[in-house]
């Protein structure tokens, strides 16, 4: 198993942080397509939660998450599989409502 080293590359999108960036790096290296899709789903869920924390006035849409995954993975990860759309629809809607 590859030894874990501290990643010192610059953070590309600060609102997601280094952990998401590292998770995407691991997912792009995964040879099994099913595992890669599962990892992409989990990453998208984490990204949506972080995006909602940073952008309280903006709605965090599925399209934004897709674009950011593609950008951070340099096009190596795809969100064009049925389970992605289904899972993003299932996420709790109360997260999108503004607090009064």
N, C-alpha and C positions, 0 to 999 in steps of 0.2 A: 504494500500500500504506500502510496506517495506520502511523504512527510508533509505536514502542514506548516507552511511558512506564512508569516505576516505579509499581507498584500500591501504594498506601498505605492501602487499606481494611484493616480488622482481619481477622486470620486467624480463620475460623469454627471450624475443627477443627484444633487444634495438632498432633495426632498425624499429620496428613497434610501440613501445611505449606502455604505460599503457592503453591508450584509446582503442586500438585494443584488448588488453588482456581483458579489462573489457567488451567490446562488445561481445566477444566470450563467456564470462561467462554468460551474459544475454541470448545469443542465446541458450546455452546448457540447460538453465532452462526453455525454452519455450516449453510447452506441444503440441502446435498445429504444426503439421509437415509442413504445407504450410507457416506459419509465420516463422518457423525455416529456411526453404529454402530461403525465401526472405531475412532474416537477413544474412544468409551465403553469398548470392550474394552481398549484400551491403558491408559486411566485406571484401570480396575478392576484390572488386573494390578499397576500401580504402587501402588495403594491397598492391595492385599493384602500386598505386600512391606513397605510401611511399617507396616501394622497388625501384622504379625508381629514387627517390630522393637520396637514400643512395647508390645505386649501379649504378652509371652513366656508367660504362664500361661494365656491365653485362646486358644481356637481361633478363627481368623479365618474365619467362615463367609460363604458367598455372600450370604445374606440381609442380613448386616450391611453388606456392600459395597453392595448394591442400595439399602438404606435411606439410606446416607450419600451416594451419588451423587444420589439424588432430593432429599435435604435440601440438599446443596451447590448443586444446580442450580435450586433452588426449583421442582421439578417439571417442568423443561423437558427433562430427559434421561430416557429410559426404558430399562430393562434387560430389557424384555419382548420379546426377539427370540431365536430359536433359537440363533444363534451364541454368544450370551452364556453360556447354560447349558453348551453344549458346551465352550467355551474355559475356563470356570471349573472344569469337571470335569477338564480336561486338565492343569491346573497341577500341578506336582510335589507329591506327597503328603508327601515328606520334610520339607517346610516346616512341616507341622502337628505333627510329632513333637517331643516335648520332649527336650532334651539331658539326659543323665544325668551 
